Amino acid sequence: MPTWLPLRESDRLVWLQNFNFKIAIYVGTAGITAGDVTLVGNWTAFYQWIVNRSEQIKTVSQDLTAWKATFSDGPEALPLGAAPVAPAYPAPPGLFTPTAGMFLQLVRLAERIRNTTGFTTAIGQDLGIMPPAGGGGPLPDPMATLVALPNSEVRVNWVKGAADGVLVESQRAGETVWTLLGTDTSSPYLDSRPPLVAGQPEVRRYRLRFLLNDIPTGSYSAVASVTTMP
């Protein structure tokens, strides 16, 4: 992703709201059309709806966790009260049929705007599609280093940097589909799966992807391989 697009969900929403507001100002300039404005408006409304639903779930989850803790751990004999109720969703915006990869499509739109003859630095700064002054960039791709341990375990070392954690995915033997082993917030990750054939070594392949605010971010790491020790 380009350096001008924020990584965290809350920052992306603020960026998108600004882009949605400002792009309407430039219709007829830098190749921006009324259709672009309509599409970005639909994207913004739908993304806001999704973010709001996520916050609904998070709030109820927190309430349920607190209610569970009171029930299980006290204070003793304290009236428990009613269980938190699952949220009721309002209907999503019925403005259009959404497709996946909204931010990828937004980046492509921004690059189209940046490559027109009417584009200026001032327009780019107003739309929020200029690289930040002084650099600052996206997260680098994660890197995995592997250590084979006894009993077919594999230690996956990685560097956290500015990320919150990583997704860890793996393939074994002739597998062609990646299996998500889990997420990790502190290196190393230990893969303690038993071998496919008991007592036999096997080749395992791993790739990682950074997490920011629980959102997979950036590219996958290069694939790293190791042969296990029975």
C-alpha positions in Angstrom: 0.0 0.0 0.0 1.2 3.6 -0.6 2.7 5.6 2.2 -0.2 8.1 2.1 -2.8 5.5 3.1 -3.0 5.0 6.9 -2.5 1.5 8.3 -4.9 1.6 11.3 -8.6 1.2 10.8 -9.6 4.3 12.7 -7.1 6.4 10.8 -8.2 5.0 7.5 -11.8 5.9 8.3 -10.8 9.5 8.9 -8.7 9.5 5.7 -11.7 8.1 3.7 -14.1 10.7 5.1 -11.8 13.5 4.0 -11.2 12.0 0.6 -15.0 11.6 0.2 -15.6 15.2 1.1 -12.8 16.7 -0.9 -13.1 14.7 -4.2 -16.5 16.3 -4.9 -14.7 19.7 -5.0 -12.5 18.6 -7.9 -15.1 17.2 -10.3 -13.9 18.1 -13.8 -10.3 18.5 -12.6 -7.5 15.9 -12.7 -9.8 13.5 -14.5 -12.3 13.3 -11.6 -15.9 12.5 -12.7 -19.3 12.6 -11.0 -19.2 8.8 -11.2 -16.0 8.8 -9.1 -17.7 11.0 -6.5 -20.8 8.7 -6.3 -18.6 5.6 -6.0 -16.4 7.0 -3.2 -19.5 8.2 -1.4 -21.0 4.7 -1.5 -17.7 3.2 -0.4 -17.5 5.6 2.6 -21.1 4.9 3.7 -20.6 1.2 3.5 -17.2 1.2 5.3 -18.7 3.4 8.1 -21.5 0.9 8.5 -19.0 -2.0 8.8 -16.9 -0.1 11.3 -19.9 0.8 13.4 -21.1 -2.8 13.4 -17.6 -3.9 14.6 -17.8 -1.4 17.4 -21.2 -2.8 18.4 -19.8 -6.3 18.6 -16.8 -5.1 20.6 -19.0 -3.3 23.1 -21.3 -6.2 23.7 -18.3 -8.5 24.0 -16.8 -6.4 26.7 -20.1 -6.2 28.5 -20.5 -10.0 28.3 -16.9 -10.6 29.6 -17.6 -8.3 32.6 -21.0 -10.0 33.2 -19.3 -13.4 33.0 -16.5 -12.3 35.4 -19.1 -11.1 38.0 -21.0 -14.4 37.7 -17.9 -16.6 38.1 -15.8 -14.6 40.5 -18.1 -12.4 42.5 -18.5 -10.4 44.7 -20.4 -13.2 46.2 -24.2 -13.0 46.2 -24.2 -9.8 44.2 -27.3 -9.6 42.0 -26.2 -10.5 38.5 -28.7 -8.7 36.4 -29.8 -9.6 32.9 -27.3 -10.9 30.4 -26.1 -8.4 27.7 -28.2 -8.6 24.6 -26.7 -9.3 21.2 -26.7 -6.2 19.1 -29.4 -5.6 16.4 -27.9 -4.5 13.2 -29.5 -1.7 11.1 -29.6 -2.6 7.4 -26.5 -1.9 5.4 -26.6 1.0 3.0 -28.5 -0.2 -0.1 -26.8 2.3 -2.4 -24.8 -0.2 -4.5 -23.6 -3.8 -4.6 -20.2 -3.7 -2.8 -17.2 -5.7 -4.0 -14.1 -6.8 -2.2 -10.9 -4.8 -2.1 -12.2 -1.3 -1.6 -8.9 0.3 -0.5 -7.1 -1.4 -3.5 -9.7 0.2 -5.8 -9.2 3.5 -4.0 -5.5 3.4 -4.5 -6.0 2.7 -8.2 -8.4 5.7 -8.4 -5.8 7.9 -6.6 -3.1 6.8 -8.9 -5.3 7.6 -11.9 -5.9 11.1 -10.5 -2.2 11.6 -9.8 -1.3 10.7 -13.4 -3.6 13.2 -15.1 -2.3 16.5 -16.6 -4.6 18.5 -14.3 -3.2 17.1 -11.1 -1.2 19.4 -8.8 0.6 18.8 -5.5 -2.0 21.1 -3.8 -4.8 18.8 -5.0 -3.0 15.7 -3.9 -2.4 17.2 -0.4 -6.1 18.2 -0.1 -7.2 14.7 -1.1 -4.6 13.1 1.2 -2.9 11.2 -1.6 0.6 12.6 -1.3 3.4 10.8 0.5 4.0 12.3 3.9 6.8 14.8 4.2 10.0 13.4 5.7 9.3 9.9 4.6 7.6 7.5 7.0 6.4 4.5 5.1 4.4 1.3 5.4 5.5 -1.6 7.5 8.3 -3.7 5.9 7.5 -7.2 5.0 7.9 -9.6 8.0 10.8 -12.1 8.0 10.7 -15.6 9.5 13.8 -17.5 10.7 13.2 -21.1 11.6 14.8 -23.5 14.1 14.0 -27.2 14.1 13.6 -28.6 17.6 13.2 -32.1 18.9 9.8 -33.9 18.8 9.0 -32.3 15.5 8.6 -28.8 16.9 9.6 -25.7 15.0 10.4 -22.3 16.5 9.4 -19.4 14.2 11.4 -16.3 15.1 10.3 -12.9 13.8 10.8 -9.2 14.6 7.8 -7.2 15.8 8.9 -3.7 15.0 5.9 -1.3 14.7 3.4 -4.1 14.2 1.0 -5.5 16.8 1.6 -9.1 15.9 1.7 -11.6 13.0 -0.4 -14.2 11.3 1.5 -17.5 11.0 0.6 -19.8 8.1 2.1 -23.1 7.0 2.2 -25.8 4.5 3.5 -29.4 4.9 4.7 -32.1 2.5 2.8 -31.7 -0.8 0.2 -29.3 0.5 -0.7 -26.4 -1.8 -3.1 -24.5 0.5 -1.8 -22.4 3.3 -3.1 -23.3 6.8 -3.5 -20.5 9.4 -1.8 -21.8 12.5 -2.7 -18.7 14.6 -1.6 -15.2 15.5 1.3 -14.3 17.6 2.0 -11.0 19.5 5.5 -11.9 20.8 8.3 -13.7 19.0 9.0 -16.6 18.8 6.0 -18.7 17.7 6.2 -22.4 18.5 4.7 -24.9 16.1 4.1 -28.0 18.1 2.0 -30.0 15.7 2.8 -33.7 15.5 4.2 -34.9 12.1 1.9 -36.2 9.4 3.7 -39.6 9.7 4.7 -40.4 13.2 8.4 -40.6 13.8 9.3 -39.2 10.4 10.9 -35.8 9.5 8.9 -33.5 7.2 9.4 -30.3 5.3 7.3 -27.4 6.7 7.0 -24.1 4.9 6.0 -20.9 6.7 4.9 -17.3 5.8 4.0 -14.4 8.0 1.9 -11.3 7.7 1.8 -8.4 10.1 -1.2 -7.3 12.1 -2.1 -3.8 13.0 -5.1 -3.2 15.3 -6.1 -6.8 14.5 -6.1 -6.1 10.8 -3.8 -8.1 8.4 -1.5 -5.4 6.9 1.0 -5.3 4.1 2.5 -8.2 2.2 3.3 -11.8 3.2 6.9 -12.6 4.1 9.1 -14.6 1.9 8.4 -18.3 2.3 10.9 -20.0 4.7 11.3 -23.8 4.9 12.7 -26.2 7.5 12.9 -30.0 7.9 11.7 -31.2 11.3 13.5 -33.5 13.7 11.5 -36.5 15.0 
